[in-house]
């Protein structure tokens, strides 16, 4: 417990006055003539009794009155350093995320927060210091004076970034390390969405600080937003419609009306769909999207919804190619089944290359590379496949007559922890099919009950470790895969357990052979589709051949050009855009050295779309043992910031006690008068 004005405690010496009044009666006595001296003894006894205190209750009331009055002027407060007016620095955090753009009355929540913060700064004296934080300016530099803080407050605008309370507290702790140990006041102006509260451990708390929270919330707001959108195929085909899956969600109050969803490509509307929302249900639909021409496409999905509009648009940057090319590496002629499979689709070019003389410099241009019936993995093929996987390409391997299994496995180990067993010539039936895999989806509207799966007369049992990320598309009864996918580096390796010929298996004659090869080719080239969230810490990987430290990538749009953090990763580069891009939209990544250009679609975080804040109890539990002082429009508007800052107005309690004591004293004196006793004789 402390006092704002401790010198007023010296006035406590006045407590001696009531005691002196009661001990030394200052009342004048009247002379009374006695006819007889027999009354003298009684007079003497009565005078002695006047030197004693007659009414302890009256004395106690007077002492309490004076004590309460002295304490009221000294203004006591609870806790060490919890006085709002005596803080060395006042930290003001304003949540300027897009969720604060909701209008409540004539002003948005962000405008209300800035208005209250401006009143707080203006109510301080000229020597007060402030630290102003926002989502895009979280790195605290130095405290500023009142005039500078008011100017910095005007520069806060909505941004597509979210800062957690953990980030806010860590920034304050870092700023405290450069200052003294004086008490700090922390003011939080936020709608306190769930996205601002990290799950897990307690939040770090600044030392010697008092936390004030001013929550802002709009009442009865309904929000409709595009949660996500994605193509079923990672590559777009200009020869047919591309299925685009869209998911629309709602939050806040119930959405009473629907909306229309439009899909635009390069500013031209290509598809429109009506949205009919049901209560507590998402709206999901698949739209066929036809694209024309080659190159990067700006694909935007938008709907009309108020009062939040930042989440009504979802952007996807995708690159289309009018032609696909497949490279077949092997000795001898191209397998006729492969030629027939790719001739089914127009626009797919087939190139052949001998296994003994591979030209890996030409490999990046192919959508799919097929290793046809390899009997051994030469060092040239080993290096070329490794670089292709690092670029994110697709490789399909059909083994041939493998005489040296151990030597063959040595080449496989260079790509992943995969190995072949000894040749098995017993007749084996494929018994299981993973219908949910992207290569097997939509091959049949409904898989027939009597579908014929491949049968092998020759196979190599395949085993792989967990690190190889194996997914079995088709499997035998013993659990060994017939056709498997391995996610290695940035690409995918598809491995068939049998050679591609009639004597080894009938896979080339099955229903799955042609569509699986086509999907491998369509999905074969990496780096053709980019949709990211602003502020996401996940890196964006670009498959750039020959990336080195001398190639610097720029992130640009009209009126904006910046260099994001980047580092080489395999045959490519990882870019970290979270600290560079601040607004949603389409950005261009370019490299001055190689002249490569990549289009990226950045979207606002969808966690901002989920209306509903953290409860007071949940925030207090997270910040425990620190105590949260809750402020609102009524408390601040009625009392002003100086009174609202006090953790507990004890001086008001002291005034009430003083008034009660004064009323009690008056009551006792009136009762004495009615009883016939002299008032002053009390």
C-alpha positions as CSV (number, residue, x, y, z in Angstrom):
1,X,0.0,0.0,0.0
2,X,1.2,3.5,-0.8
3,X,0.1,7.1,-0.8
4,X,0.1,9.7,-3.6
5,X,0.6,12.6,-1.1
6,X,2.3,11.1,1.9
7,X,3.0,14.5,3.5
8,X,-0.7,14.8,4.3
9,X,-0.1,12.1,6.9
10,X,1.5,14.7,9.1
11,X,-2.0,16.1,9.6
12,X,-2.6,13.0,11.7
13,X,-1.2,14.8,14.6
14,X,-4.6,16.5,14.8
15,X,-5.9,13.3,16.3
16,X,-4.6,14.6,19.7
17,X,-7.2,17.4,19.7
18,X,-10.3,15.3,20.4
19,X,-8.4,13.5,23.2
20,X,-7.4,16.8,24.8
21,X,-11.0,18.1,24.5
22,X,-12.2,15.1,26.4
23,X,-9.5,15.1,29.0
24,X,-9.6,18.9,29.7
25,X,-13.1,20.1,29.7
26,X,-12.9,23.8,28.6
27,X,-16.5,24.4,29.7
28,X,-17.2,27.4,32.0
29,X,-18.9,26.4,35.3
30,X,-21.5,28.5,37.0
31,X,-21.1,29.5,40.6
32,X,-23.6,28.0,43.0
33,X,-24.1,29.3,46.6
34,X,-24.5,26.5,49.0
35,X,-26.2,27.1,52.4
36,X,-24.4,24.4,54.1
37,X,-20.9,23.0,53.9
38,X,-22.1,19.5,53.9
39,X,-22.2,19.7,50.1
40,X,-18.5,20.5,49.7
41,X,-17.5,16.9,49.7
42,X,-19.9,16.1,46.9
43,X,-18.6,19.0,44.8
44,X,-15.0,17.7,45.3
45,X,-15.9,14.3,44.1
46,X,-17.8,15.6,41.1
47,X,-14.8,17.7,40.0
48,X,-12.5,14.7,40.0
49,X,-14.9,12.8,37.8
50,X,-14.7,15.7,35.2
51,X,-11.0,14.8,34.6
52,X,-12.1,11.4,33.2
53,X,-13.5,10.6,29.7
54,X,-17.3,10.4,29.9
55,X,-18.2,9.1,26.4
56,X,-15.8,6.7,24.6
57,X,-18.2,6.4,21.6
58,X,-18.1,10.1,20.9
59,X,-14.3,10.2,21.2
60,X,-14.0,7.2,18.8
61,X,-16.2,8.9,16.2
62,X,-14.2,12.1,16.3
63,X,-10.9,10.2,16.0
64,X,-12.1,8.1,13.1
65,X,-13.5,11.2,11.4
66,X,-10.1,13.0,11.5
67,X,-8.2,9.8,10.6
68,X,-10.4,9.2,7.5
69,X,-10.1,12.8,6.5
70,X,-6.3,12.7,6.6
71,X,-6.1,9.5,4.6
72,X,-8.5,10.8,2.0
73,X,-6.2,13.8,1.4
74,X,-3.1,11.5,1.3
75,X,-4.9,9.3,-1.4
76,X,-3.8,5.7,-0.6
77,X,-3.6,3.0,-3.3
78,X,-3.1,-0.8,-3.2
79,X,0.0,-2.5,-4.5
80,X,3.5,-1.4,-5.2
81,X,3.8,1.0,-8.1
82,X,0.2,0.6,-9.3
83,X,-0.6,4.3,-9.5
84,X,-1.5,5.2,-13.1
85,X,-0.3,8.8,-12.8
86,X,3.2,8.0,-11.6
87,X,4.3,5.5,-14.2
88,X,7.6,6.2,-15.9
89,X,6.3,5.0,-19.3
90,X,2.8,4.3,-20.6
91,X,2.7,1.6,-23.3
92,X,-0.2,1.9,-25.7
93,X,-0.9,-1.1,-28.0
94,X,-3.5,-0.5,-30.7
95,X,-4.8,-3.5,-32.6
96,X,-5.0,-2.3,-36.2
97,X,-5.8,-5.6,-37.9
98,X,-8.6,-5.8,-40.4
99,X,-11.1,-7.1,-37.8
100,X,-10.9,-3.6,-36.2
101,X,-12.5,-2.0,-39.3
102,X,-16.0,-3.2,-38.2
103,X,-18.2,-0.1,-37.8
104,X,-19.9,0.4,-34.5
105,X,-22.2,3.4,-34.9
106,X,-20.5,6.2,-36.9
107,X,-17.0,5.0,-36.1
108,X,-15.0,1.8,-36.7
109,X,-13.5,-0.1,-33.8
110,X,-10.1,1.2,-34.8
111,X,-11.3,4.8,-34.8
112,X,-12.7,4.3,-31.4
113,X,-9.4,2.9,-30.1
114,X,-7.4,5.8,-31.5
115,X,-9.9,8.3,-30.0
116,X,-9.6,6.8,-26.5
117,X,-5.8,6.5,-26.9
118,X,-5.7,10.2,-27.9
119,X,-7.7,11.2,-24.8
120,X,-5.3,9.2,-22.7
121,X,-2.2,10.9,-24.1
122,X,-3.8,14.3,-24.0
123,X,-4.8,13.9,-20.3
124,X,-1.1,13.4,-19.3
125,X,1.4,16.2,-18.5
126,X,4.1,17.4,-20.8
127,X,6.8,15.2,-19.1
128,X,4.9,11.9,-19.6
129,X,6.6,9.3,-22.0
130,X,4.7,6.9,-24.2
131,X,5.6,3.7,-26.2
132,X,3.2,3.2,-29.1
133,X,2.8,-0.3,-30.6
134,X,0.7,-1.6,-33.4
135,X,0.6,-4.8,-35.5
136,X,2.9,-3.4,-38.2
137,X,5.1,-1.5,-35.8
138,X,5.8,-4.1,-33.1
139,X,9.5,-3.4,-32.7
140,X,9.6,-0.9,-29.8
141,X,12.4,1.6,-30.2
142,X,12.2,4.3,-27.6
143,X,9.6,6.1,-25.5
144,X,8.3,9.4,-26.9
145,X,6.8,12.6,-25.5
146,X,3.2,13.6,-25.7
147,X,3.4,15.6,-28.9
148,X,5.3,12.9,-30.8
149,X,3.0,10.2,-29.5
150,X,-0.1,12.1,-30.8
151,X,1.6,12.3,-34.2
152,X,2.5,8.6,-34.3
153,X,-1.1,7.8,-33.4
154,X,-2.4,9.5,-36.5
155,X,-0.1,7.3,-38.6
156,X,-1.8,4.0,-37.5
157,X,-3.9,2.5,-40.3
158,X,-5.5,-0.9,-40.9
159,X,-3.0,-3.6,-42.1
160,X,-3.4,-7.3,-43.0
161,X,-1.3,-8.4,-40.1
162,X,-2.2,-10.0,-36.7
163,X,0.0,-9.7,-33.6
164,X,-0.5,-12.1,-30.7
165,X,-0.4,-11.0,-27.1
166,X,2.8,-12.9,-26.7
167,X,4.4,-10.7,-29.4
168,X,3.1,-7.6,-27.6
169,X,4.5,-8.7,-24.3
170,X,7.9,-9.7,-25.7
171,X,8.2,-6.3,-27.4
172,X,7.5,-4.5,-24.1
173,X,10.0,-6.7,-22.2
174,X,12.6,-5.8,-24.8
175,X,11.9,-2.1,-24.4
176,X,12.0,-2.4,-20.7
177,X,15.6,-3.7,-20.9
178,X,16.7,-0.3,-22.1
179,X,15.0,1.6,-19.4
180,X,15.1,1.8,-15.6
181,X,13.1,-0.2,-13.1
182,X,10.3,2.4,-12.7
183,X,6.7,1.2,-12.9
184,X,5.1,1.1,-16.4
185,X,1.5,1.2,-17.4
186,X,0.3,-1.0,-20.3
187,X,-2.9,-0.2,-22.2
188,X,-4.4,-2.7,-24.7
189,X,-7.0,-1.4,-27.2
190,X,-8.1,-4.5,-29.1
191,X,-11.1,-6.6,-30.0
192,X,-9.2,-9.5,-28.4
193,X,-10.0,-12.2,-31.0
194,X,-9.0,-15.8,-30.4
195,X,-6.2,-15.4,-33.0
196,X,-4.4,-13.0,-30.7
197,X,-4.1,-15.5,-27.8
198,X,-1.5,-18.2,-28.3
199,X,-2.4,-21.6,-27.1
200,X,-0.2,-23.3,-24.5
201,X,1.9,-21.8,-21.7
202,X,1.4,-18.6,-19.8
203,X,2.3,-15.3,-21.5
204,X,5.6,-13.6,-20.5
205,X,4.8,-10.6,-18.3
206,X,6.7,-7.3,-18.1
207,X,8.2,-6.6,-14.7
208,X,6.7,-3.8,-12.4
209,X,3.8,-3.0,-14.8
210,X,0.1,-2.5,-14.4
211,X,-2.1,-3.9,-17.2
212,X,-5.2,-2.0,-18.4
213,X,-7.4,-3.5,-21.0
214,X,-10.0,-1.6,-23.1
215,X,-11.9,-4.3,-25.1
216,X,-13.8,-3.2,-28.2
217,X,-16.5,-5.2,-29.8
218,X,-19.3,-4.7,-32.3
219,X,-22.7,-6.0,-31.4
220,X,-24.7,-8.3,-33.7
221,X,-22.4,-8.5,-36.6
222,X,-22.6,-11.2,-39.2
223,X,-19.7,-12.0,-41.5
224,X,-19.6,-14.1,-44.7
225,X,-16.1,-14.8,-46.0
226,X,-14.2,-17.0,-48.4
227,X,-12.2,-19.4,-46.2
228,X,-10.2,-21.1,-49.0
229,X,-10.1,-22.0,-52.7
230,X,-7.9,-24.5,-54.5
231,X,-7.7,-26.4,-57.7
232,X,-7.9,-30.2,-57.6
233,X,-4.9,-30.3,-59.8
234,X,-1.7,-28.3,-58.9
235,X,-1.3,-27.5,-62.6
236,X,-3.9,-25.8,-64.9
237,X,-4.8,-27.4,-68.2
238,X,-5.8,-25.0,-71.0
239,X,-7.4,-27.9,-73.0
240,X,-10.2,-28.6,-70.5
241,X,-12.0,-27.1,-67.5
242,X,-10.1,-27.1,-64.3
243,X,-12.2,-28.0,-61.1
244,X,-11.9,-25.1,-58.6
245,X,-13.1,-25.9,-55.0
246,X,-14.4,-23.0,-53.0
247,X,-15.4,-23.0,-49.3
248,X,-17.4,-20.1,-47.8
249,X,-17.9,-19.8,-44.1
250,X,-19.9,-17.5,-41.7
251,X,-19.2,-16.2,-38.3
252,X,-20.7,-13.9,-35.7
253,X,-24.5,-13.5,-35.9
254,X,-26.5,-15.7,-38.2
255,X,-26.3,-14.7,-41.9
256,X,-29.9,-13.8,-43.0
257,X,-29.2,-13.3,-46.7
258,X,-27.0,-15.0,-49.3
259,X,-24.6,-13.6,-51.8
260,X,-23.1,-14.2,-55.2
261,X,-19.6,-15.6,-55.8
262,X,-17.8,-14.4,-58.9
263,X,-14.5,-15.7,-60.4
264,X,-12.4,-13.4,-62.5
265,X,-9.2,-14.2,-64.5
266,X,-7.2,-11.1,-65.4
267,X,-10.1,-8.9,-64.6
268,X,-12.7,-10.8,-66.7
269,X,-15.5,-12.7,-65.1
270,X,-15.4,-16.4,-65.9
271,X,-17.8,-18.0,-63.5
272,X,-20.6,-16.9,-61.1
273,X,-22.4,-18.9,-58.5
274,X,-25.1,-18.2,-56.0
275,X,-24.3,-18.7,-52.3
276,X,-27.2,-20.0,-50.1
277,X,-25.9,-20.3,-46.6
278,X,-27.5,-22.5,-44.0
279,X,-27.2,-21.9,-40.3
280,X,-24.0,-23.3,-38.7
281,X,-23.0,-24.9,-42.1
282,X,-20.3,-24.1,-44.7
283,X,-21.0,-23.6,-48.3
284,X,-18.7,-25.7,-50.6
285,X,-18.9,-25.9,-54.3
286,X,-16.7,-27.0,-57.2
287,X,-16.7,-24.6,-60.2
288,X,-15.3,-25.6,-63.6
289,X,-12.9,-22.9,-64.8
290,X,-11.7,-22.7,-68.3
291,X,-8.4,-20.8,-68.9
292,X,-6.9,-19.6,-72.1
293,X,-3.4,-18.8,-73.1
294,X,-0.1,-19.5,-71.4
295,X,1.7,-17.7,-68.6
296,X,0.8,-16.3,-65.2
297,X,-2.9,-15.8,-64.5
298,X,-4.4,-13.6,-61.8
299,X,-7.4,-15.5,-60.5
300,X,-9.7,-13.7,-58.0
301,X,-12.7,-15.0,-56.2
302,X,-15.0,-12.4,-54.6
303,X,-18.3,-12.0,-52.9
304,X,-20.3,-9.1,-51.5
305,X,-20.6,-8.9,-47.8
306,X,-20.7,-6.2,-45.1
307,X,-19.5,-4.9,-42.7
308,X,-16.2,-6.8,-43.2
309,X,-14.9,-6.7,-46.7
310,X,-11.2,-7.6,-46.4
311,X,-12.0,-11.4,-46.5
312,X,-14.4,-11.2,-49.4
313,X,-11.6,-11.7,-52.0
314,X,-9.3,-14.7,-52.4
315,X,-6.4,-14.6,-54.8
316,X,-4.6,-17.4,-56.6
317,X,-1.6,-16.8,-58.9
318,X,-1.2,-19.8,-61.3
319,X,0.8,-20.4,-64.5
320,X,-0.7,-22.2,-67.4
321,X,1.1,-23.9,-70.3
322,X,-0.7,-24.8,-73.5
323,X,1.6,-27.8,-74.1
324,X,3.0,-30.6,-71.9
325,X,6.2,-32.5,-72.6
326,X,7.3,-35.9,-71.4
327,X,10.8,-37.3,-71.4
328,X,11.3,-41.1,-71.6
329,X,14.8,-42.2,-70.6
330,X,15.8,-45.8,-71.4
331,X,17.6,-48.1,-73.8
332,X,15.8,-49.2,-76.9
333,X,12.6,-48.0,-78.4
334,X,9.8,-46.2,-76.5
335,X,7.3,-48.7,-75.1
336,X,4.2,-48.7,-77.4
337,X,1.9,-48.5,-74.4
338,X,3.5,-45.2,-73.4
339,X,3.2,-43.8,-76.9
340,X,-0.5,-44.9,-77.1
341,X,-1.3,-43.4,-73.6
342,X,0.0,-39.9,-74.4
343,X,-1.4,-39.8,-77.9
344,X,-4.8,-39.9,-76.3
345,X,-4.3,-36.3,-75.3
346,X,-3.5,-33.6,-77.8
347,X,-0.7,-31.2,-77.0
348,X,1.5,-33.6,-75.1
349,X,4.9,-34.0,-76.7
350,X,7.1,-37.1,-76.1
351,X,10.9,-36.9,-76.2
352,X,13.3,-39.9,-75.9
353,X,16.8,-39.9,-74.4
354,X,19.2,-42.9,-74.0
355,X,19.9,-43.9,-70.5
356,X,23.7,-43.9,-71.1
357,X,23.8,-40.3,-72.3
358,X,21.4,-38.1,-70.4
359,X,21.4,-34.4,-70.8
360,X,20.2,-33.1,-67.4
361,X,20.4,-29.5,-68.6
362,X,17.2,-30.1,-70.7
363,X,15.3,-31.9,-68.0
364,X,13.7,-28.8,-66.3
365,X,11.5,-28.2,-69.4
366,X,9.6,-31.5,-69.0
367,X,6.5,-32.1,-67.0
368,X,7.2,-35.8,-66.4
369,X,10.3,-37.9,-66.7
370,X,9.8,-41.6,-67.1
371,X,12.7,-44.0,-66.5
372,X,11.7,-46.9,-68.7
373,X,12.8,-50.4,-67.6
374,X,16.1,-49.5,-66.1
375,X,18.4,-52.4,-65.3
376,X,20.8,-50.2,-63.4
377,X,21.1,-46.6,-62.1
378,X,24.1,-45.0,-63.7
379,X,25.9,-42.0,-62.0
380,X,24.5,-39.7,-64.7
381,X,20.9,-40.8,-64.1
382,X,21.4,-40.6,-60.3
383,X,22.6,-37.0,-60.4
384,X,20.0,-35.9,-63.0
385,X,17.1,-37.4,-61.0
386,X,18.3,-35.9,-57.8
387,X,18.4,-32.4,-59.3
388,X,15.0,-32.9,-60.8
389,X,13.5,-33.9,-57.5
390,X,15.1,-30.8,-55.9
391,X,13.4,-28.7,-58.6
392,X,10.0,-30.3,-57.7
393,X,9.6,-32.4,-60.8
394,X,7.8,-35.8,-61.1
395,X,9.8,-38.9,-61.9
396,X,8.2,-42.3,-62.8
397,X,10.5,-45.4,-62.5
398,X,9.8,-48.8,-64.1
399,X,12.5,-51.3,-63.2
400,X,13.9,-53.6,-65.9
401,X,15.8,-56.9,-65.5
402,X,17.7,-55.9,-62.4
403,X,20.6,-58.3,-62.1
404,X,22.4,-56.5,-59.3
405,X,19.8,-55.6,-56.7
406,X,22.3,-54.3,-54.2
407,X,23.9,-52.0,-56.8
408,X,20.5,-50.8,-57.9
409,X,19.6,-50.0,-54.3
410,X,22.7,-47.9,-54.0
411,X,21.3,-45.6,-56.7
412,X,17.9,-45.5,-55.0
413,X,19.6,-44.5,-51.7
414,X,20.8,-41.3,-53.3
415,X,17.2,-40.2,-53.7
416,X,15.6,-41.7,-50.6
417,X,15.6,-44.6,-48.2
418,X,14.0,-47.0,-50.6
419,X,15.2,-50.5,-51.6
420,X,14.2,-53.4,-53.8
421,X,14.0,-57.0,-52.7
422,X,14.9,-60.1,-54.8
423,X,12.9,-60.8,-57.9
424,X,9.6,-62.5,-57.2
425,X,8.1,-64.5,-60.2
426,X,5.0,-65.9,-58.5
427,X,1.7,-64.7,-59.7
428,X,0.5,-61.8,-57.4
429,X,-2.8,-60.0,-57.5
430,X,-3.1,-56.3,-56.5
431,X,-5.9,-56.2,-53.9
432,X,-6.1,-52.7,-52.6
433,X,-6.6,-49.3,-54.2
434,X,-6.2,-45.9,-52.5
435,X,-9.1,-44.1,-54.2
436,X,-8.5,-40.8,-52.2
437,X,-5.1,-40.2,-53.8
438,X,-5.0,-37.3,-56.2
439,X,-3.9,-39.5,-59.1
440,X,-6.8,-41.9,-58.6
441,X,-9.5,-39.3,-57.8
442,X,-12.2,-38.8,-60.4
443,X,-11.0,-41.7,-62.5
444,X,-14.4,-43.2,-61.9
445,X,-17.5,-41.5,-60.7
446,X,-18.0,-44.7,-58.7
447,X,-15.5,-47.5,-58.6
448,X,-17.2,-50.7,-60.0
449,X,-17.5,-53.6,-57.6
450,X,-15.9,-56.1,-60.1
451,X,-13.1,-53.8,-61.2
452,X,-10.0,-55.6,-62.4
453,X,-6.8,-54.6,-60.6
454,X,-3.4,-55.4,-62.1
455,X,-1.8,-58.8,-61.8
456,X,1.9,-59.4,-61.8
457,X,4.1,-62.3,-62.9
458,X,7.3,-60.6,-62.0
459,X,7.9,-58.0,-59.3
460,X,10.5,-56.6,-57.0
461,X,9.2,-56.2,-53.4
462,X,9.7,-52.6,-52.3
463,X,10.4,-51.4,-48.8
464,X,10.9,-47.9,-47.6
465,X,11.5,-46.0,-44.3
466,X,9.3,-43.4,-42.8
467,X,11.7,-40.7,-44.1
468,X,10.8,-41.6,-47.7
469,X,7.1,-40.5,-47.1
470,X,5.7,-43.5,-48.9
471,X,2.1,-43.5,-50.1
472,X,0.9,-46.8,-51.7
473,X,-1.5,-46.2,-54.6
474,X,-1.9,-49.9,-55.2
475,X,-0.8,-52.7,-52.9
476,X,-0.5,-56.5,-52.9
477,X,-2.0,-58.8,-50.3
478,X,1.3,-58.9,-48.3
479,X,1.2,-55.1,-48.0
480,X,4.0,-54.4,-50.4
481,X,3.2,-51.6,-52.9
482,X,2.7,-52.2,-56.6
483,X,2.6,-48.4,-57.4
484,X,3.8,-46.0,-54.8
485,X,4.5,-42.3,-54.4
486,X,7.5,-40.9,-52.5
487,X,7.7,-37.3,-51.5
488,X,11.5,-36.6,-51.8
489,X,13.0,-33.1,-51.5
490,X,10.6,-30.8,-53.4
491,X,9.4,-33.4,-56.0
492,X,7.7,-36.8,-56.2
493,X,9.1,-40.2,-57.2
494,X,6.6,-42.7,-58.5
495,X,7.8,-46.3,-58.5
496,X,6.3,-49.3,-60.0
497,X,7.3,-52.7,-58.7
498,X,7.1,-54.5,-62.1
499,X,8.7,-53.8,-65.5
500,X,6.5,-52.3,-68.2
501,X,5.9,-55.2,-70.4
502,X,3.2,-57.9,-71.0
503,X,5.2,-60.7,-69.5
504,X,5.7,-58.9,-66.1
505,X,2.2,-57.4,-65.5
506,X,-1.0,-56.3,-67.2
507,X,-0.8,-52.8,-65.7
508,X,-0.5,-51.2,-69.2
509,X,-3.9,-52.8,-70.1
510,X,-5.7,-51.7,-66.9
511,X,-8.2,-48.9,-66.5
512,X,-5.8,-46.8,-64.5
513,X,-2.8,-46.7,-66.8
514,X,-3.7,-43.8,-69.1
515,X,-5.3,-41.5,-66.5
516,X,-2.5,-42.0,-64.0
517,X,0.1,-41.2,-66.6
518,X,-1.8,-38.1,-67.7
519,X,-2.2,-36.8,-64.1
520,X,1.5,-37.3,-63.4
521,X,2.3,-35.2,-66.4
522,X,-0.2,-32.5,-65.6
523,X,1.0,-32.3,-61.9
524,X,4.6,-32.7,-62.9
525,X,6.2,-29.3,-62.8
526,X,6.6,-27.5,-59.4
527,X,6.2,-23.8,-58.8
528,X,3.1,-23.2,-60.9
529,X,0.6,-22.0,-58.3
530,X,1.0,-19.6,-55.4
531,X,-1.6,-18.5,-52.8
532,X,-0.3,-17.3,-49.4
533,X,-1.4,-15.4,-46.4
534,X,0.1,-12.0,-45.4
535,X,2.2,-12.5,-42.3
536,X,2.6,-16.2,-42.7
537,X,6.0,-17.5,-41.5
538,X,6.0,-20.4,-44.0
539,X,8.6,-19.9,-46.7
540,X,7.8,-19.8,-50.4
541,X,10.0,-22.1,-52.4
542,X,10.9,-21.3,-56.0
543,X,12.4,-24.0,-58.2
544,X,15.1,-21.9,-59.8
545,X,17.9,-23.6,-61.6
546,X,21.4,-22.4,-60.6
547,X,20.3,-20.3,-57.6
548,X,23.1,-18.8,-55.7
549,X,23.8,-15.9,-53.3
550,X,24.4,-13.4,-56.1
551,X,20.8,-13.7,-57.3
552,X,18.6,-11.4,-55.1
553,X,14.8,-11.7,-55.4
554,X,12.6,-8.7,-55.2
555,X,8.9,-8.5,-54.2
556,X,7.1,-5.8,-56.1
557,X,3.8,-4.3,-57.1
558,X,2.9,-0.8,-58.4
559,X,4.4,1.7,-55.9
560,X,6.1,-1.0,-53.9
561,X,9.5,-2.8,-54.2
562,X,11.2,-4.7,-51.4
563,X,13.8,-7.5,-50.9
564,X,12.4,-10.3,-48.7
565,X,14.5,-12.6,-46.6
566,X,15.8,-15.5,-48.7
567,X,18.1,-18.4,-48.5
568,X,19.2,-21.1,-51.0
569,X,17.4,-24.5,-50.6
570,X,18.4,-27.3,-52.9
571,X,18.1,-26.2,-56.5
572,X,15.9,-23.3,-55.6
573,X,15.4,-20.6,-53.0
574,X,13.2,-20.1,-50.0
575,X,11.6,-16.6,-49.6
576,X,10.1,-15.3,-46.3
577,X,7.5,-12.8,-47.1
578,X,6.0,-12.3,-43.6
579,X,8.1,-9.3,-42.7
580,X,8.0,-7.7,-46.2
581,X,4.4,-7.7,-47.6
582,X,1.9,-5.8,-45.5
583,X,-1.2,-5.7,-47.8
584,X,-3.1,-8.3,-49.6
585,X,-3.0,-8.4,-53.4
586,X,-1.0,-9.8,-56.3
587,X,2.8,-9.3,-56.2
588,X,5.6,-10.0,-58.6
589,X,8.8,-11.8,-57.7
590,X,11.6,-11.0,-60.0
591,X,15.3,-11.6,-60.2
592,X,17.6,-9.1,-61.9
593,X,20.3,-11.7,-62.6
594,X,18.2,-14.4,-64.2
595,X,15.2,-12.3,-65.2
596,X,12.9,-15.0,-63.8
597,X,9.4,-13.7,-62.9
598,X,6.9,-15.4,-60.6
599,X,3.4,-14.1,-59.6
600,X,2.2,-14.5,-56.0
601,X,-1.3,-14.0,-54.6
602,X,-1.4,-12.8,-51.0
603,X,-4.5,-12.9,-48.9
604,X,-5.4,-11.6,-45.5
605,X,-5.4,-14.0,-42.6
606,X,-8.7,-15.8,-42.4
607,X,-8.4,-16.1,-38.6
608,X,-9.4,-12.4,-38.6
609,X,-12.7,-13.4,-40.1
610,X,-13.8,-15.5,-37.1
611,X,-15.6,-12.9,-35.0
612,X,-15.8,-13.4,-31.2
613,X,-13.3,-12.4,-28.7
614,X,-11.5,-13.9,-25.7
615,X,-13.5,-13.9,-22.5
616,X,-12.3,-11.8,-19.5
617,X,-11.8,-14.9,-17.4
618,X,-9.7,-16.6,-20.1
619,X,-7.4,-13.6,-20.5
620,X,-7.0,-13.2,-16.8
621,X,-6.0,-16.9,-16.5
622,X,-3.4,-16.5,-19.2
623,X,-2.0,-13.3,-17.7
624,X,-2.0,-14.6,-14.1
625,X,-0.5,-13.7,-11.6
626,X,-0.7,-10.2,-13.2
627,X,-4.0,-8.4,-12.5
628,X,-6.0,-7.0,-15.5
629,X,-7.7,-3.7,-15.0
630,X,-10.8,-3.7,-17.3
631,X,-11.8,-0.3,-18.7
632,X,-14.8,0.6,-20.8
633,X,-16.7,3.6,-22.2
634,X,-18.7,4.2,-19.1
635,X,-15.8,4.1,-16.6
636,X,-13.4,6.2,-18.7
637,X,-16.1,8.6,-20.0
638,X,-17.6,9.2,-16.6
639,X,-14.5,9.5,-14.5
640,X,-11.8,10.5,-17.0
641,X,-8.5,8.7,-17.6
642,X,-6.8,9.8,-14.3
643,X,-9.5,8.3,-12.1
644,X,-9.9,5.2,-14.3
645,X,-6.2,4.5,-14.0
646,X,-6.4,4.1,-10.2
647,X,-6.6,0.4,-9.4
648,X,-8.9,1.0,-6.4
649,X,-10.1,4.5,-5.2
650,X,-9.4,4.1,-1.5
651,X,-9.7,7.8,-0.9
652,X,-13.4,7.7,-1.8
653,X,-13.8,5.0,0.9
654,X,-12.0,7.3,3.3
655,X,-14.4,10.2,2.5
656,X,-17.4,7.9,3.1
657,X,-16.0,6.7,6.4
658,X,-15.4,10.4,7.5
659,X,-19.0,11.3,6.6
660,X,-20.4,8.3,8.5
661,X,-18.3,9.3,11.6
662,X,-19.6,12.9,11.4
663,X,-23.2,11.6,11.2
664,X,-22.6,9.3,14.1
665,X,-21.1,12.1,16.2
666,X,-24.1,14.3,15.4
667,X,-26.5,11.5,16.4
668,X,-24.7,11.0,19.8
669,X,-24.8,14.7,20.6
670,X,-28.4,15.0,19.8
671,X,-29.2,12.1,22.0
672,X,-27.3,13.7,24.9
673,X,-29.3,16.9,24.4
674,X,-32.6,15.0,24.6
675,X,-31.4,13.2,27.7
676,X,-30.9,16.6,29.4
677,X,-27.1,16.5,29.6
678,X,-25.0,19.5,28.6
679,X,-23.6,19.1,25.1
680,X,-20.1,20.2,25.8
681,X,-19.9,18.1,29.0
682,X,-19.7,15.1,26.9
